[in-house]
Amino acid sequence: MNEYISPNLGLDLVRVTETAALAAGRWMGLGEPDEAHRLAGKAMVSVLDTLTIDGRIVVGEEGKLGIHSPLDGGLQVGTGNGLPMDVVADPIDGTRLLALGRPDAIAVAGLAPRGAMWNPTPAVYMEKIVVDYQVADALVPECMDAPAPWILALVARVKQKKVRDLVVFVLDRPRHKDLIDEIRTAGARIVLREQGDISGALMAVVNDVNVDILMGVGGVAEGVIAACAIKSLGGAMLGRLSPQSAEERAAVKAAGLNTQQILTCDELVSGEDIYFAATGITDGVLLSGLRYHGNIAETESMVIRCKTGTRRIIHAEHLVDVRRET
C-alpha cells in the first residue's frame, strides 16, 4: 500500500481508548462487568466512527462474548472517507479485573492497512509465546513445540540471566496447570492473572516491567491486538490456533483453518503502518488508572507507532459532566 498514512493516526487512536476508559472507569469494583463492557464498547465505537478512515473490524468480540456488539467482526467503522484500514479493539482488556477493582484493566485498539491483520474467524483461542527485542531473533517457530524449561533456558541464555531470575506471565486458568507446573519445576517465577492477555504481552515487551516472557493460551482477538504493539516495539510472538471446546474445534475445522500452522508477529500483522493505543482503567504495572477530581478525570495512555518504534506516554485531563454522570 503506497498511499500516505498520517502519523497522527496514533494520536487519533488514543482518543478511542481514552473514551472507552472514561466510560468504564466509574464501574471499578462494582461487580457489573457486562454493563461496564457494554457502555465502554458503545463509547469506543462512537469515537472510532469519527476517524477519517474506511475501517473494518477484523477480529470481533462475538466469539469471545457469545453476544453481538458494535465491535463485531466485519463491521465498518470510521467516516468511510479515508484510507481502508483494519481495526482491532477491546474496550476493556480485563473486564473481571475492573469489576473486582483489580490492577491492569486497560482499553486497547490497533490499526493497520486493509489486509494487514490475520483473521482466523471463527477461532477464539490460540497458543502464544511473547518475548522482547532482546530475545526476538532467538524465538523461532520450533519453540512452540518445545518444553517450557527448554524455552526458559533459551530466554535466560540470551538475557544472560539464570532461569530462576526470569518472570513468566501466565493466565490463571485450569488449562495451564501443566504449564505452570513445568515453569515452577524449572525454577522461574510466575505472574498469574485471571485476565489481561494483552496487558501480559505488553509487560513482556516493554523495557521498564519485570516480565521476561508470556506463555500459554489466550484469545485470538487479544493476540492480534497485542501483535500490533509487540511488532512495533521490536519484540517477537509465536501464535497457533488452540480451540478450547468441541464447538470451537468444529467451527475451526468447517472454516478450513490450519491448527498446526505457527505464525510469527509479521504474519499476525504485516507491514509497518501499524498503530497501537492503550489507556489505563485501573491502576497497574503498565499504566495508571482513572483519577477523578470533581469534574476532572485524568487518564494515562501509551501510543506506539511501528514505523518509528516510538512509544509515547500521554497524561491527559478531561472535563467530565458530573450532572450527566449522576
Backbone bond lengths (Angstrom), bond angles and torsions (degrees), N, CA, C in turn:
res aa  C-N    CA-C-N  psi(-1)  N-CA   C-N-CA  omega(-1)  CA-C   N-CA-C  phi
1 M - - - 1.460 - - 1.523 108.06 -
2 N 1.337 118.23 117.55 1.451 122.28 -173.79 1.519 113.75 -101.24
3 E 1.338 117.47 -2.78 1.452 119.08 -178.89 1.520 109.80 -70.84
4 Y 1.340 115.18 148.43 1.458 121.26 -178.29 1.524 110.10 -72.47
5 I 1.343 115.35 131.79 1.462 121.69 176.20 1.514 108.16 -113.69
6 S 1.316 116.84 124.83 1.453 121.57 -176.43 1.518 111.20 -63.39
7 P 1.342 117.78 134.14 1.458 119.93 175.50 1.522 112.36 -65.70
8 N 1.340 116.72 -14.42 1.456 120.38 179.52 1.525 112.88 -76.32
9 L 1.335 118.44 -5.19 1.462 120.00 179.05 1.523 111.52 -58.55
10 G 1.330 116.98 -34.07 1.454 119.69 177.61 1.513 111.80 -63.87
11 L 1.327 116.28 -40.14 1.458 119.93 178.69 1.525 110.94 -71.83
12 D 1.329 116.94 -29.61 1.465 119.51 172.36 1.527 110.27 -67.76
13 L 1.340 115.78 -39.78 1.457 120.15 -176.64 1.528 111.66 -66.47
14 V 1.328 117.41 -33.60 1.460 118.70 -179.24 1.522 111.63 -67.28
15 R 1.327 117.21 -25.41 1.466 118.95 174.51 1.530 110.37 -64.06
16 V 1.332 115.47 -32.06 1.461 120.66 179.13 1.521 110.48 -65.70
17 T 1.342 116.68 -47.68 1.469 119.82 -178.06 1.529 111.31 -72.85
18 E 1.323 117.45 -34.33 1.466 119.77 175.97 1.524 111.19 -60.86
19 T 1.321 115.97 -44.49 1.465 119.87 -178.27 1.523 111.20 -64.65
20 A 1.335 116.95 -41.12 1.470 119.91 177.22 1.521 110.64 -63.40
21 A 1.329 116.71 -42.90 1.466 120.54 179.95 1.527 111.08 -63.73
22 L 1.318 116.96 -41.43 1.467 120.38 179.12 1.526 110.92 -62.89
23 A 1.324 116.60 -37.18 1.467 119.97 178.84 1.522 111.67 -70.76
24 A 1.339 116.60 -28.72 1.465 120.30 -176.05 1.522 113.45 -91.27
25 G 1.330 116.94 -24.32 1.455 121.05 -168.75 1.513 115.26 -57.70
26 R 1.324 117.75 -37.70 1.465 120.99 -177.51 1.525 112.41 -71.79
27 W 1.337 117.75 -8.55 1.470 121.46 -178.21 1.527 112.30 -94.51
28 M 1.320 116.37 5.78 1.461 120.07 -179.53 1.532 111.31 -60.00
29 G 1.339 115.87 123.35 1.452 121.70 175.26 1.512 115.98 76.13
30 L 1.334 117.63 5.74 1.466 120.01 -176.18 1.523 113.30 -89.59
31 G 1.319 117.63 -3.10 1.457 120.50 173.93 1.508 114.99 71.57
32 E 1.342 118.23 24.60 1.464 121.83 -179.29 1.529 109.86 -127.69
33 P 1.330 117.28 71.01 1.467 119.94 -175.30 1.523 114.01 -63.91
34 D 1.327 117.37 -36.84 1.467 119.74 -176.34 1.527 111.44 -66.30
35 E 1.329 116.75 -43.56 1.461 120.04 -179.49 1.525 110.41 -68.17
36 A 1.316 116.70 -40.51 1.463 119.91 177.49 1.523 110.88 -60.48
37 H 1.332 115.58 -43.96 1.468 119.98 -179.13 1.528 111.07 -66.36
38 R 1.319 116.73 -39.80 1.474 120.58 -179.72 1.523 110.61 -61.53
39 L 1.329 116.71 -48.09 1.462 120.21 -176.76 1.529 111.55 -70.35
40 A 1.332 116.68 -37.62 1.461 119.33 178.32 1.532 110.98 -66.69
41 G 1.339 116.71 -39.06 1.457 120.27 177.47 1.516 112.40 -64.49
42 K 1.309 115.67 -42.05 1.470 120.47 178.10 1.524 110.49 -61.82
43 A 1.328 116.32 -43.67 1.463 120.25 179.70 1.525 110.91 -65.67
44 M 1.324 116.38 -40.42 1.464 121.08 -179.14 1.524 111.12 -61.28
45 V 1.320 117.30 -45.75 1.464 120.95 -179.16 1.524 111.37 -66.39
46 S 1.327 117.06 -34.37 1.465 119.98 -179.76 1.524 111.44 -60.60
47 V 1.328 117.22 -33.73 1.463 120.34 178.48 1.533 110.88 -86.61
48 L 1.331 117.71 -37.41 1.465 119.27 174.54 1.518 111.26 -53.26
49 D 1.315 115.96 -38.07 1.463 120.05 -177.23 1.524 113.37 -71.42
50 T 1.339 118.38 -8.18 1.469 120.97 175.91 1.525 111.66 -93.10
51 L 1.335 118.03 -10.68 1.457 120.40 -179.42 1.531 110.36 -72.66
52 T 1.329 115.86 139.96 1.462 120.66 -178.98 1.518 109.61 -82.06
53 I 1.317 114.42 71.11 1.470 121.88 178.10 1.530 108.34 -141.75
54 D 1.326 115.06 158.99 1.460 121.27 168.20 1.522 105.62 -100.19
55 G 1.336 115.94 82.68 1.453 121.33 -169.83 1.514 113.68 -92.46
56 R 1.330 114.26 152.50 1.465 121.30 176.74 1.530 108.42 -138.86
57 I 1.335 116.17 126.62 1.457 120.24 175.34 1.524 108.38 -68.03
58 V 1.322 117.12 123.10 1.463 120.90 -174.26 1.519 111.20 -85.26
59 V 1.311 117.23 -60.57 1.461 121.62 178.89 1.518 107.08 -114.39
60 G 1.329 116.38 110.49 1.459 120.39 -174.06 1.510 113.34 -87.16
61 E 1.318 114.88 -178.20 1.458 121.90 -176.77 1.519 113.48 -93.60
62 E 1.328 117.64 -7.46 1.462 119.13 -172.21 1.524 112.89 -63.66
63 G 1.346 117.05 -33.21 1.460 119.11 178.87 1.510 112.33 -66.72
64 K 1.337 116.35 -40.67 1.454 121.47 -178.87 1.528 112.05 -75.17
65 L 1.331 116.07 -43.54 1.462 120.09 -174.32 1.518 113.64 -84.96
66 G 1.325 116.35 -24.60 1.460 119.16 -176.23 1.517 113.39 77.52
67 I 1.322 117.38 6.40 1.465 122.21 177.91 1.523 108.37 -136.92
68 H 1.326 115.48 161.31 1.462 119.45 178.56 1.524 110.07 -85.96
69 S 1.345 114.65 149.61 1.460 120.43 -179.25 1.523 108.30 -146.70
70 P 1.333 118.30 172.22 1.462 120.65 176.38 1.525 113.21 -65.10
71 L 1.343 116.86 -7.03 1.463 120.96 -179.81 1.530 112.02 -110.45
72 D 1.321 116.96 27.22 1.464 121.75 176.07 1.530 110.62 -63.86
73 G 1.327 115.72 148.84 1.448 120.53 176.83 1.520 112.39 -60.57
74 G 1.329 115.81 138.39 1.452 121.67 178.47 1.510 115.05 91.38
75 L 1.327 117.65 -14.16 1.468 119.89 -179.20 1.524 110.57 -71.89
76 Q 1.315 115.91 147.54 1.455 122.53 179.68 1.524 110.51 -88.09
77 V 1.326 116.34 138.94 1.460 122.39 175.09 1.516 108.31 -135.95
78 G 1.330 115.48 164.37 1.460 120.38 -175.95 1.511 110.96 92.98
79 T 1.319 115.81 177.16 1.462 120.27 -179.11 1.522 112.09 -76.28
80 G 1.348 117.26 -18.43 1.459 120.82 -177.29 1.507 113.26 86.25
81 N 1.333 117.67 -2.96 1.461 121.08 -175.08 1.518 113.74 -99.24
82 G 1.339 116.92 -11.01 1.457 119.51 -175.50 1.514 112.70 -99.31
83 L 1.326 114.77 -159.30 1.456 121.57 -179.26 1.527 110.82 -68.91
84 P 1.334 117.42 147.40 1.474 120.35 176.00 1.523 110.21 -69.30
85 M 1.330 117.02 123.42 1.459 122.01 -175.28 1.522 111.28 -132.94
86 D 1.338 115.85 146.11 1.455 122.51 168.45 1.521 108.58 -85.40
87 V 1.336 115.88 141.44 1.459 121.29 -177.97 1.526 108.69 -130.60
88 V 1.323 116.54 134.70 1.463 122.15 169.83 1.521 106.90 -129.46
89 A 1.320 117.27 140.28 1.461 119.28 -175.31 1.520 110.65 -156.25
90 D 1.308 115.19 149.58 1.465 122.46 174.34 1.519 106.80 -140.46
91 P 1.335 118.17 111.60 1.467 120.03 -176.74 1.518 113.02 -63.51
92 I 1.339 117.50 -29.47 1.468 121.06 175.30 1.525 108.35 -143.60
93 D 1.301 116.76 104.47 1.468 120.32 169.22 1.522 106.38 -84.80
94 G 1.329 116.34 103.88 1.458 121.04 -174.47 1.517 111.34 105.96
95 T 1.343 116.22 50.42 1.469 120.41 -178.09 1.521 111.68 -59.85
96 R 1.338 115.88 -42.33 1.467 119.23 179.30 1.527 110.95 -69.06
97 L 1.327 117.12 -33.89 1.463 120.13 175.85 1.527 109.81 -58.96
98 L 1.330 116.27 -44.01 1.458 120.89 177.66 1.523 111.16 -62.65
99 A 1.322 116.71 -46.61 1.460 121.01 -176.93 1.526 112.01 -60.81
100 L 1.342 116.33 -30.11 1.465 121.00 -178.81 1.529 112.64 -99.76
101 G 1.329 116.66 2.13 1.455 120.21 179.80 1.509 114.05 70.74
102 R 1.323 117.17 30.36 1.464 122.09 -177.00 1.531 110.84 -96.68
103 P 1.333 117.76 164.17 1.467 120.99 -173.17 1.526 113.68 -70.43
104 D 1.344 113.00 159.23 1.469 124.41 165.37 1.525 115.80 73.00
105 A 1.327 118.82 25.43 1.460 119.73 166.30 1.527 107.51 -77.94
106 I 1.330 117.03 128.45 1.458 121.41 -176.98 1.528 110.01 -137.15
107 A 1.330 115.91 156.97 1.466 122.67 170.45 1.519 107.58 -101.98
108 V 1.340 117.83 134.37 1.466 120.52 -172.23 1.529 111.05 -137.99
109 A 1.332 115.08 154.81 1.469 120.73 175.53 1.519 109.32 -159.18
110 G 1.343 115.67 152.71 1.457 121.61 177.21 1.518 111.21 -137.57
111 L 1.328 115.74 151.45 1.473 122.47 179.27 1.520 109.43 -133.46
112 A 1.332 116.01 144.52 1.468 122.30 173.69 1.530 107.44 -157.90
113 P 1.330 118.27 160.50 1.466 120.57 178.64 1.527 111.74 -58.84
114 R 1.329 116.22 151.83 1.452 122.61 -177.41 1.535 110.67 -53.97
115 G 1.336 114.42 130.18 1.450 121.05 179.34 1.515 114.48 90.39
116 A 1.342 117.72 -3.60 1.464 120.38 -177.31 1.522 112.83 -78.78
117 M 1.336 117.50 -27.12 1.459 120.51 -172.98 1.518 112.02 -96.72
118 W 1.315 115.42 139.75 1.464 123.40 176.03 1.520 109.40 -66.37
119 N 1.325 115.83 135.42 1.466 120.21 -178.97 1.528 109.76 -132.37
120 P 1.348 117.52 93.16 1.459 120.34 -178.21 1.525 113.61 -97.87
121 T 1.320 117.53 28.95 1.461 120.43 177.32 1.539 109.29 -51.57
122 P 1.341 119.06 132.76 1.468 130.35 15.71 1.524 115.40 -100.39
123 A 1.318 118.99 21.38 1.466 121.23 179.13 1.520 110.20 -63.45
124 V 1.323 116.75 145.93 1.463 122.49 -178.01 1.531 111.55 -116.72
125 Y 1.335 117.69 -35.09 1.460 120.79 -174.00 1.520 112.23 -121.24
126 M 1.341 115.50 151.79 1.453 121.30 178.01 1.529 110.25 -149.83
127 E 1.348 115.29 148.94 1.468 121.00 170.48 1.516 108.94 -74.61
128 K 1.344 115.85 147.81 1.461 119.54 -178.65 1.516 111.18 -143.95
129 I 1.319 114.80 145.71 1.460 122.82 164.36 1.526 105.96 -132.32
130 V 1.338 116.86 130.71 1.461 121.51 -178.76 1.525 108.83 -130.65
131 V 1.331 115.99 132.31 1.465 121.86 176.88 1.529 109.36 -136.50
132 D 1.338 115.57 167.85 1.460 119.74 -178.56 1.524 111.58 -88.04
133 Y 1.344 115.21 -173.46 1.470 120.66 -174.77 1.524 112.76 -64.40
134 Q 1.349 117.43 -27.10 1.459 119.51 -179.82 1.529 112.26 -64.59
135 V 1.324 115.54 -35.98 1.464 120.97 -174.28 1.528 111.49 -100.82
136 A 1.319 117.56 -5.96 1.467 121.95 -170.30 1.529 112.92 -52.50
137 D 1.334 117.86 -45.52 1.462 120.39 -176.23 1.523 112.37 -69.72
138 A 1.334 116.64 -22.15 1.469 120.26 -177.89 1.520 112.69 -87.82
139 L 1.332 117.48 -13.99 1.470 120.91 -178.05 1.530 109.48 -84.32
140 V 1.312 116.26 92.96 1.462 122.44 -179.14 1.528 109.05 -100.20
141 P 1.341 118.28 159.50 1.471 120.80 -177.11 1.525 114.29 -53.16
142 E 1.325 117.61 -31.09 1.470 120.27 -179.96 1.533 112.36 -61.42
143 C 1.311 116.99 -20.87 1.475 120.43 179.59 1.527 111.80 -62.34
144 M 1.329 116.87 -28.16 1.454 119.74 -176.65 1.533 112.22 -62.27
145 D 1.311 117.69 -29.58 1.464 120.78 -179.48 1.523 113.00 -102.80
146 A 1.314 116.30 4.80 1.464 119.94 -179.35 1.529 110.46 -83.59
147 P 1.332 118.63 151.92 1.461 121.42 175.47 1.530 110.68 -62.43
148 A 1.326 116.10 149.08 1.463 120.59 -178.98 1.525 112.51 -55.30
149 P 1.341 120.23 -43.62 1.474 118.82 179.67 1.530 113.09 -59.89
150 W 1.334 117.47 -35.31 1.465 120.88 178.73 1.524 110.31 -65.17
151 I 1.352 116.37 -43.96 1.469 120.35 179.64 1.525 110.22 -63.88
152 L 1.324 116.82 -42.65 1.462 120.45 -179.75 1.528 110.77 -64.45
153 A 1.323 117.03 -38.16 1.462 120.14 177.02 1.529 110.74 -63.80
154 L 1.323 116.33 -38.00 1.464 120.93 177.50 1.521 110.54 -62.76
155 V 1.336 116.33 -49.36 1.467 120.77 -179.30 1.528 109.94 -61.35
156 A 1.319 116.40 -43.94 1.461 119.90 -179.34 1.526 111.57 -61.71
157 R 1.334 116.31 -41.50 1.461 120.23 -179.54 1.518 110.91 -63.66
158 V 1.340 117.14 -45.10 1.467 120.62 -179.01 1.519 110.76 -65.15
159 K 1.338 116.77 -39.59 1.469 120.60 -177.67 1.525 112.85 -85.70
160 Q 1.333 116.01 -0.10 1.457 121.72 -179.89 1.532 110.82 56.75
161 K 1.330 114.20 47.56 1.455 122.63 176.78 1.527 108.56 -123.95
162 K 1.307 115.15 171.57 1.455 120.86 166.59 1.522 108.28 -90.70
163 V 1.321 116.82 153.59 1.468 120.25 179.69 1.520 110.67 -56.94
164 R 1.325 117.24 -37.14 1.466 119.93 -178.40 1.532 112.15 -67.42
165 D 1.342 117.01 -15.28 1.467 120.94 177.62 1.529 112.61 -84.81
166 L 1.329 117.52 -13.39 1.466 121.23 -176.65 1.524 111.15 -76.13
167 V 1.348 114.84 152.25 1.461 122.38 172.86 1.523 107.71 -122.44
168 V 1.322 116.23 127.51 1.466 122.71 -175.97 1.525 109.18 -114.79
169 F 1.333 116.71 129.44 1.469 121.36 175.20 1.522 108.83 -91.52
170 V 1.342 116.15 126.50 1.460 122.17 179.12 1.522 108.28 -138.88
171 L 1.318 117.24 136.67 1.461 120.39 173.21 1.528 109.30 -69.71
172 D 1.320 115.73 135.85 1.464 121.82 -177.35 1.530 109.07 -81.56
173 R 1.325 114.76 84.20 1.458 121.64 -177.73 1.537 109.22 -131.08
174 P 1.347 117.86 149.93 1.469 119.96 177.32 1.527 112.60 -55.83
175 R 1.321 117.90 -32.33 1.465 120.43 -178.41 1.529 112.42 -64.60
176 H 1.320 117.02 -15.59 1.460 120.61 -177.41 1.522 113.51 -101.46
177 K 1.324 117.31 12.19 1.460 119.71 -177.32 1.528 112.01 -56.13
178 D 1.335 117.06 -49.94 1.459 120.52 -178.64 1.525 111.27 -64.91
179 L 1.337 116.39 -40.73 1.462 120.59 178.93 1.528 110.56 -61.23
180 I 1.325 116.50 -46.11 1.463 120.75 -179.95 1.529 110.73 -62.09
181 D 1.332 116.23 -41.15 1.472 120.03 178.02 1.529 111.01 -61.69
182 E 1.346 116.67 -40.83 1.466 120.48 179.66 1.529 111.14 -64.62
183 I 1.324 115.94 -42.68 1.472 119.80 -179.25 1.520 110.19 -64.36
184 R 1.330 116.40 -43.22 1.460 120.06 -180.00 1.530 111.18 -65.09
185 T 1.317 115.86 -40.39 1.464 119.64 178.48 1.526 111.09 -63.20
186 A 1.341 116.02 -36.33 1.467 120.27 178.67 1.528 111.40 -69.73
187 G 1.333 116.49 -21.88 1.462 120.28 176.57 1.509 115.62 101.83
188 A 1.352 118.44 0.36 1.462 120.55 179.23 1.523 110.10 -77.78
189 R 1.311 115.30 160.29 1.462 121.56 176.68 1.520 109.75 -90.57
190 I 1.335 116.68 158.41 1.469 120.75 -173.54 1.522 110.47 -131.71
191 V 1.327 115.89 137.53 1.462 122.88 165.72 1.520 106.71 -102.92
192 L 1.335 117.13 112.41 1.466 122.32 178.71 1.518 109.72 -101.77
193 R 1.313 116.25 126.25 1.467 121.64 176.08 1.526 107.84 -132.34
194 E 1.327 116.64 140.00 1.460 118.80 -179.18 1.524 111.86 -75.50
195 Q 1.311 117.46 -21.50 1.460 122.53 175.09 1.521 108.20 -145.73
196 G 1.332 115.35 177.93 1.453 119.45 176.08 1.510 113.69 100.85
197 D 1.327 115.64 44.72 1.458 122.91 -179.08 1.531 111.68 -58.45
198 I 1.325 116.89 -43.30 1.467 120.70 -178.65 1.524 110.07 -72.49
199 S 1.332 116.40 -42.02 1.468 119.67 175.95 1.517 110.89 -56.65
200 G 1.332 116.71 -43.31 1.454 120.46 -179.91 1.509 112.56 -61.43
201 A 1.334 116.69 -41.06 1.463 120.34 177.95 1.526 110.94 -64.12
202 L 1.323 116.76 -41.30 1.462 120.26 177.95 1.519 111.40 -64.02
203 M 1.339 116.42 -40.64 1.465 120.06 178.35 1.526 111.13 -58.80
204 A 1.326 115.76 -35.42 1.465 120.17 -177.04 1.525 112.92 -74.36
205 V 1.344 118.29 -19.10 1.465 118.99 -174.00 1.525 114.78 -113.23
206 V 1.340 118.75 -19.19 1.466 118.15 178.45 1.523 109.67 -82.47
207 N 1.323 115.85 150.25 1.466 120.98 -171.74 1.520 114.03 -72.65
208 D 1.319 118.15 -27.94 1.455 120.87 -169.06 1.527 113.74 -99.48
209 V 1.339 117.91 20.88 1.464 122.17 177.50 1.524 108.30 -123.95
210 N 1.321 116.79 137.71 1.460 122.04 -176.17 1.528 111.58 -86.42
211 V 1.337 115.84 62.97 1.466 123.20 172.18 1.527 107.05 -134.01
212 D 1.321 116.75 131.13 1.465 120.63 -174.22 1.522 114.10 -99.56
213 I 1.337 117.18 -25.94 1.464 119.65 -174.06 1.521 109.26 -162.02
214 L 1.322 116.20 145.29 1.466 122.49 169.47 1.517 107.57 -107.54
215 M 1.335 116.13 137.20 1.455 121.35 178.06 1.526 109.39 -139.08
216 G 1.359 116.12 149.80 1.455 120.05 174.00 1.508 113.95 122.07
217 V 1.317 115.14 -174.29 1.460 123.20 -176.50 1.529 109.56 -101.26
218 G 1.321 115.49 130.76 1.464 121.66 176.85 1.513 110.44 -144.08
219 G 1.319 116.78 -167.85 1.449 121.31 -175.44 1.523 113.63 -73.91
220 V 1.336 116.10 147.08 1.460 121.61 175.70 1.525 110.61 -65.61
221 A 1.341 116.23 -48.19 1.473 119.76 -179.90 1.520 110.35 -57.81
222 E 1.334 116.10 -44.07 1.455 120.42 179.21 1.526 111.25 -62.99
223 G 1.340 116.23 -35.60 1.452 120.34 178.60 1.520 112.61 -64.54
224 V 1.333 116.51 -42.34 1.459 120.19 -179.78 1.528 110.60 -69.12
225 I 1.332 116.45 -40.68 1.469 119.55 177.36 1.526 109.86 -61.80
226 A 1.326 116.10 -48.80 1.464 120.20 -178.92 1.522 111.46 -60.96
227 A 1.336 117.42 -36.17 1.464 120.60 -178.56 1.527 111.55 -59.28
228 C 1.333 117.20 -31.99 1.473 120.45 177.92 1.525 110.55 -60.27
229 A 1.348 116.73 -40.95 1.460 120.75 179.86 1.521 111.55 -78.20
230 I 1.330 116.44 -42.55 1.466 120.96 -177.12 1.528 110.47 -59.59
231 K 1.326 116.27 -48.86 1.468 120.04 -179.68 1.526 110.88 -63.62
232 S 1.325 116.38 -40.09 1.467 120.64 -177.74 1.518 112.37 -65.30
233 L 1.341 117.60 -27.05 1.460 121.74 -178.41 1.532 112.15 -99.32
234 G 1.335 116.56 8.05 1.457 120.28 175.49 1.512 114.45 81.62
235 G 1.343 117.18 8.84 1.460 120.50 177.84 1.515 111.38 -79.68
236 A 1.321 115.60 -172.41 1.462 120.86 -179.94 1.519 109.44 -138.14
237 M 1.322 114.63 152.48 1.461 121.40 -179.80 1.515 109.13 -146.07
238 L 1.318 115.61 140.53 1.457 122.06 168.92 1.515 107.79 -116.17
239 G 1.324 116.76 140.92 1.454 120.97 179.40 1.517 111.52 -141.50
240 R 1.333 115.37 147.57 1.462 121.09 177.44 1.522 107.70 -152.06
241 L 1.327 116.22 136.54 1.461 120.25 -179.69 1.523 110.71 -58.21
242 S 1.336 115.39 140.41 1.462 120.98 -178.55 1.532 109.31 -145.25
243 P 1.339 117.64 76.49 1.475 120.73 -178.55 1.527 110.78 -55.49
244 Q 1.341 115.08 139.82 1.463 119.98 -174.49 1.525 113.54 -111.47
245 S 1.301 117.68 4.70 1.470 120.80 177.90 1.517 109.18 -147.92
246 A 1.323 115.79 162.99 1.462 120.23 178.04 1.518 110.69 -62.55
247 E 1.329 115.87 -38.56 1.471 120.13 -179.91 1.526 110.94 -64.00
248 E 1.339 115.85 -44.09 1.461 118.72 179.82 1.533 110.92 -66.68
249 R 1.334 116.96 -40.98 1.472 119.73 178.40 1.522 110.86 -60.35
250 A 1.345 117.15 -41.44 1.465 120.77 179.76 1.527 111.05 -65.46
251 A 1.340 116.32 -41.53 1.464 120.37 -179.51 1.522 111.23 -66.69
252 V 1.324 116.41 -40.72 1.461 121.04 178.89 1.527 110.50 -64.57
253 K 1.332 116.28 -42.52 1.460 120.30 178.88 1.523 111.04 -64.62
254 A 1.341 116.75 -43.32 1.468 120.84 -179.94 1.522 111.35 -62.84
255 A 1.336 116.69 -31.52 1.461 120.56 -179.92 1.525 112.40 -81.36
256 G 1.344 116.38 -4.85 1.465 120.00 178.63 1.514 113.93 73.72
257 L 1.332 117.36 23.66 1.454 120.68 -179.06 1.532 110.79 -80.92
258 N 1.300 116.27 146.05 1.461 122.49 -176.83 1.526 109.67 -93.50
259 T 1.324 117.49 110.61 1.461 120.98 -179.25 1.523 112.33 -83.00
260 Q 1.330 117.67 -1.76 1.462 120.88 177.57 1.528 112.26 -98.47
261 Q 1.321 116.97 -17.06 1.460 120.55 -176.70 1.524 111.19 -67.14
262 I 1.319 116.46 131.75 1.464 122.32 176.64 1.522 107.79 -105.24
263 L 1.321 115.79 122.28 1.458 120.95 -176.13 1.521 110.78 -105.93
264 T 1.327 115.51 144.03 1.460 121.93 173.38 1.521 109.27 -93.70
265 C 1.316 115.61 175.08 1.461 120.53 179.19 1.527 111.44 -59.73
266 D 1.335 116.56 -39.09 1.465 120.36 -179.80 1.522 111.98 -64.60
267 E 1.326 117.15 -26.23 1.463 120.78 178.20 1.522 111.70 -86.32
268 L 1.312 117.06 -24.48 1.465 120.64 176.25 1.519 111.15 -75.06
269 V 1.329 116.11 -36.60 1.467 120.88 174.32 1.524 107.46 -151.50
270 S 1.331 116.64 120.61 1.466 121.15 -172.25 1.520 111.66 -101.40
271 G 1.336 114.79 162.04 1.461 120.29 177.61 1.511 112.96 84.72
272 E 1.337 115.15 -172.26 1.466 121.41 -177.99 1.522 113.34 -120.52
273 D 1.322 118.32 -14.16 1.463 120.51 -179.24 1.530 109.64 -82.17
274 I 1.324 114.48 65.39 1.452 122.36 -173.62 1.527 108.43 -120.49
275 Y 1.326 116.06 138.77 1.460 122.05 179.39 1.519 109.45 -131.08
276 F 1.322 114.91 144.31 1.473 121.38 177.80 1.515 108.10 -136.57
277 A 1.330 116.13 140.62 1.463 120.90 175.73 1.519 109.38 -139.24
278 A 1.328 116.06 145.56 1.459 122.37 176.50 1.516 108.90 -144.94
279 T 1.325 116.25 142.19 1.466 122.10 176.91 1.516 108.65 -128.37
280 G 1.324 116.74 134.06 1.454 120.94 179.58 1.523 112.12 -70.40
281 I 1.326 115.94 139.27 1.464 121.31 174.88 1.530 109.20 -108.40
282 T 1.330 116.89 -52.24 1.462 121.12 170.21 1.528 108.37 -108.77
283 D 1.324 116.46 154.45 1.460 120.11 179.10 1.525 110.53 -56.28
284 G 1.332 115.77 141.87 1.449 118.19 -178.89 1.504 112.85 -156.30
285 V 1.322 115.11 -175.91 1.456 121.93 178.68 1.526 110.57 -66.43
286 L 1.327 116.19 -35.48 1.458 120.92 -174.19 1.513 113.40 -86.98
287 L 1.325 116.12 -46.88 1.455 121.85 -171.87 1.527 110.42 -142.43
288 S 1.317 115.64 150.02 1.462 120.22 173.12 1.524 109.10 -73.03
289 G 1.321 115.72 150.68 1.453 120.63 177.30 1.522 111.83 -85.44
290 L 1.319 115.42 -176.37 1.454 121.63 -179.48 1.524 110.78 -60.39
291 R 1.312 116.74 138.03 1.463 124.14 172.41 1.528 107.86 -120.12
292 Y 1.320 116.55 133.62 1.464 120.83 -178.94 1.521 110.33 -117.96
293 H 1.329 116.36 134.28 1.458 123.21 175.99 1.531 107.25 -137.74
294 G 1.331 116.31 87.30 1.466 118.80 -177.62 1.511 110.82 63.60
295 N 1.336 116.02 -116.19 1.465 118.71 -179.19 1.535 112.31 -98.08
296 I 1.326 116.47 19.90 1.468 121.83 175.85 1.525 109.40 -115.37
297 A 1.323 116.16 132.13 1.459 121.72 172.24 1.525 108.26 -119.25
298 E 1.327 116.91 131.07 1.459 122.02 179.28 1.526 109.91 -103.46
299 T 1.326 115.94 137.50 1.463 121.18 175.67 1.522 109.90 -125.51
300 E 1.338 114.56 154.40 1.459 121.36 170.98 1.520 107.85 -125.85
301 S 1.325 115.50 129.53 1.466 121.10 -175.70 1.521 110.40 -133.80
302 M 1.339 115.09 160.92 1.456 120.34 167.85 1.519 108.82 -122.50
303 V 1.320 115.30 142.73 1.468 122.48 176.94 1.516 107.28 -127.53
304 I 1.330 116.84 129.14 1.459 121.48 -177.04 1.523 109.00 -123.98
305 R 1.328 115.63 133.08 1.453 121.54 176.26 1.518 109.07 -116.72
306 C 1.326 116.45 123.46 1.459 120.91 -174.00 1.517 112.45 -65.82
307 K 1.324 117.79 -42.93 1.465 120.40 -172.51 1.518 111.62 -59.74
308 T 1.332 117.93 -32.79 1.455 120.87 -178.72 1.531 112.60 -106.96
309 G 1.326 117.28 -11.25 1.459 120.38 -176.36 1.514 113.20 67.06
310 T 1.321 116.57 24.89 1.463 121.72 -175.79 1.519 110.85 -91.61
311 R 1.342 115.61 131.48 1.471 121.18 173.07 1.515 107.64 -116.41
312 R 1.304 115.61 115.45 1.459 121.38 178.47 1.523 110.41 -103.84
313 I 1.316 116.77 138.99 1.458 122.33 172.43 1.524 107.27 -106.03
314 I 1.313 116.07 124.48 1.462 121.47 -173.87 1.526 110.05 -118.18
315 H 1.308 116.01 121.22 1.460 122.20 172.78 1.531 106.83 -99.93
316 A 1.312 117.16 128.61 1.467 120.30 -176.43 1.522 110.89 -134.92
317 E 1.319 115.22 149.17 1.461 122.17 172.55 1.518 108.52 -112.40
318 H 1.323 116.01 136.62 1.460 121.85 -177.22 1.528 108.97 -125.98
319 L 1.318 115.69 130.13 1.461 119.29 172.31 1.519 108.80 -71.93
320 V 1.325 116.83 128.95 1.456 122.42 -178.19 1.510 108.74 -113.81
321 D 1.318 115.41 134.31 1.469 120.58 176.37 1.522 108.10 -80.83
322 V 1.340 116.41 95.83 1.452 120.95 -176.40 1.523 111.40 -61.57
323 R 1.315 116.80 -34.59 1.479 119.45 179.92 1.513 110.98 -63.43
324 R 1.338 116.24 -38.91 1.473 119.66 -179.83 1.522 110.60 -70.01
325 E 1.369 116.51 -35.01 1.458 119.87 179.51 1.521 111.92 -66.76
326 T 1.328 117.08 -36.78 1.459 119.65 -177.13 1.514 111.35 -88.47
